[in-house]
Amino acid sequence: MWRCLIIEDDTDNARYIATGLKEEGHFAAICQDGASGLQRATGEQWDVIILDRMLPNDIDGLSILSTLRALGKKTPVLVLSALTALDERVRGLKAGGDDYLTKPFAFPELAARIEALVRRSSSNNEVRQLQLADLELDLVGRRVARAGKPIPLQPREFKLLVYMMMNSDQVLTRTMLLASVWDYHFDPQTNVIDVQISRLRQKIDGPFDQALIHTVRGMGYMISAGGAIAPASSPA
C-alpha cells in the first residue's frame, strides 16, 4: 500500500485519480489548493505526490515543489499539467519534479508512472518490509507470510494489515481505522471494521498458536506479539 497525496484543484480529476488508486489498494488524500497541499506535503510522510502544475490562489505547483526540495524532502513527485510546451516540462523537472505528465491522461499510464517512481524510491532507502514476530509483510511485492507460509490477502485486508503493523503495539480506534484505511472521516455506523478484522484474524492467526491481532474491549484493536493491553477500569 502506498500513501499518495493528490494536490489538484479540479474536483473531477482529483476524484478520478483517487478512486483509481484506492481500487488498487492504496491510500489517497486530496488537497484542492496550494496552501493545504503544501501543509500536508511537508508535514506528513508520503510515498508519492501527484501535483497539479496550476493551482488557485498564491501557491502554485512549482512553488510547492521548490519548497519541498529546499526542505530536503525527497518524496517522489509526479507533476500534472495542461501546459504541454517543452519549456514548461523542463521547468517542472528543474524545480525538482521526478516525472511530468500532461493532461488529459489515461489512468493506466498515471498508475504505471507512479509505480515506477515509488519503486525507484523504495530501492534507495525506504522501508520495504515490515515484521512482527514470525509475520512478514513485503510492501513492494505486496506479499504476506507467517512462519514462512504465504498468506493471500484481498487489497483492503492488505491495506488494513499494513496500517496495523506500522502502528504495532498501539491501540487503534474505529475512528483511526476508518480515516486511515477506509478514508472515512465520519462513522458510517456499519460493522465493516469488525468484519474485516475478523477475516484478517482468520488468515493471520487462525492456523497458528500465537494470536497477534487483539481486541481491546471498549477501545479498538491492536496487533502485538506481546498480547493485548487490558482496558482501563472505570472509577468506582
Secondary structure, DSSP 8 states (H G I E B T S, - for coil): --EEEEE-S-HHHHHHHHHHHHHTT-EEEEE-SHHHHHHHHHHS--SEEEEES--STT--HHHHHHHHHHTT----EEEEES---HHHHHHHHHTT-SEEEESS--HHHHHHHHHHHHHHHHTTTS--EEEETTEEEETTTTEEEETTEE----HHHHHHHHHHHHTTTS-B-HHHHHHHHS--SS---SSHHHHHHHHHHHHHTTTSSS--EEEETTTEEEE-SS----------
